[in-house]
Amino acid sequence: MNDFATTRLSSKGQVVIPEAIRRRLGLKSGTEFVVFGEDGTVVLKVIEAPSMQEFDEIVARAREGARRAGLRKSDIADAIRAVRSA
């Protein structure tokens, strides 16, 4: 589980993730990442869509927050119309 390897940054700014790590993590061509960089450290995090259960939980939290804020469905429709007309 402690696979590690070295790699280099190409002249085009590309980094190759070593094959053993790609295989272990199941990374395929086209996999998307979010990239964090700070203090000499670069972290790549695979972007994954939430499961349906996670999505339902996110929606439930958003609905509860909107309810507590006193928002109505018509407020959302009004906001969308305002943004689209801008």
Buried (B, 14 or more C-beta within 10 A) or exposed (E): EEEEEEEEEEEEEEEEBEEEEBEEEEBEEEBEEEEEEEEEEEEBEEEEEEEEEEEEEEEEEEEEEBEEEEEEEEEEEEEEEEEEEE
